[in-house]
Amino acid sequence: MTTDDGMTADDGMTSTPGAMRRHSAAQSSHGDAVAPHMLDEYEMTDSLREALEIRAEDGLQAYGTMLMTHNGRDAPRDLRGEVFDALFYAHQVEMETGQSLPFFGTLLALCEEVNKL
């Protein structure tokens, strides 16, 4: 459901076919599923919510599981690697298109912060 300000008023369930389960139902002895919990927790536009649901579903198809808490991995290290990769991809887009991305500075600042973890 979308509110008057264009944000999603999440009822805890996703609306896309085959979508992720509610985060309370996506728990196991190994931890909680991250994506459903995040999608329940934060307001965002419908288009971003849909894109994130698709990305999480892609991960489920590729790995046979969702990203889970307490999965034995070093989450801050994984975050640094992924955010740094995003910065490289963003610069690749700039190099290939010859256009500056308006959010590149924000992404660079994010990398600085994540590097402190």
C-alpha positions in Angstrom: 0.0 0.0 0.0 1.3 3.5 -0.8 0.7 6.4 1.5 -0.2 10.0 0.4 3.5 10.9 0.4 4.4 8.1 -2.0 6.0 5.9 0.6 5.1 2.3 1.2 3.0 1.6 4.3 4.1 -2.0 4.7 1.7 -4.4 6.2 4.5 -6.9 6.7 3.8 -8.9 3.6 5.2 -8.4 0.2 2.9 -8.3 -2.8 5.1 -9.8 -5.6 4.5 -13.4 -6.7 6.8 -15.8 -4.9 7.9 -13.0 -2.6 9.8 -13.4 0.6 8.1 -14.4 3.7 7.4 -12.1 6.6 10.6 -11.8 8.6 9.1 -13.3 11.8 8.4 -16.4 9.7 11.9 -16.4 8.1 13.8 -17.4 11.2 15.9 -20.5 11.7 18.3 -21.9 14.3 21.0 -20.1 12.3 19.5 -16.6 12.6 17.0 -14.4 10.9 16.6 -13.6 7.2 17.9 -10.1 6.6 15.9 -8.9 3.6 12.4 -9.5 4.9 13.3 -7.9 8.2 14.8 -4.8 6.5 11.8 -4.5 4.2 9.5 -4.6 7.2 11.6 -2.1 9.2 12.2 0.8 6.7 9.9 3.0 4.6 10.9 3.2 0.9 9.3 3.8 -2.4 7.4 1.0 -4.0 9.9 0.9 -6.9 12.9 0.4 -4.5 11.0 -2.1 -2.5 10.2 -4.1 -5.6 13.8 -3.9 -6.8 15.1 -5.1 -3.4 12.6 -8.0 -3.3 13.7 -9.1 -6.8 17.4 -8.9 -5.7 16.7 -10.9 -2.6 14.8 -13.5 -4.7 17.7 -13.7 -7.1 20.0 -14.4 -4.2 17.6 -17.1 -2.9 17.6 -18.7 -6.3 21.4 -18.5 -6.7 22.4 -19.7 -3.2 19.4 -21.6 -2.0 19.0 -19.4 1.0 18.5 -15.8 1.9 21.2 -13.7 3.6 20.9 -14.7 7.3 22.2 -13.2 10.5 24.8 -15.2 12.4 25.9 -17.0 9.3 29.5 -17.4 10.3 30.7 -14.7 7.9 32.4 -11.4 8.8 29.5 -9.0 8.0 31.5 -5.7 8.4 34.2 -7.1 6.0 31.5 -8.3 3.5 29.9 -4.8 3.7 33.2 -3.1 3.0 33.8 -5.3 0.0 30.3 -4.7 -1.5 30.3 -1.0 -0.9 33.8 -0.6 -2.4 32.7 -2.7 -5.4 29.7 -0.3 -5.8 32.2 2.6 -5.9 34.2 0.9 -8.6 31.1 0.1 -10.7 29.9 3.6 -10.3 33.2 5.0 -11.6 33.1 2.4 -14.5 29.7 3.9 -15.5 31.2 7.4 -15.4 34.2 6.3 -17.5 32.0 4.4 -20.1 29.3 7.1 -20.4 31.5 10.2 -19.9 28.9 11.5 -17.5 29.3 12.2 -13.8 26.9 10.4 -11.5 25.2 12.9 -9.1 25.5 10.4 -6.2 29.2 9.5 -6.7 30.3 11.9 -3.9 27.7 10.3 -1.5 28.9 6.8 -2.4 32.5 7.9 -1.8 31.5 9.3 1.6 29.8 6.0 2.4 33.0 4.2 1.6 34.9 6.4 4.0 32.4 5.6 6.8 32.2 1.9 6.0 36.0 1.7 6.0 35.9 2.7 9.7 34.1 -0.5 10.7 
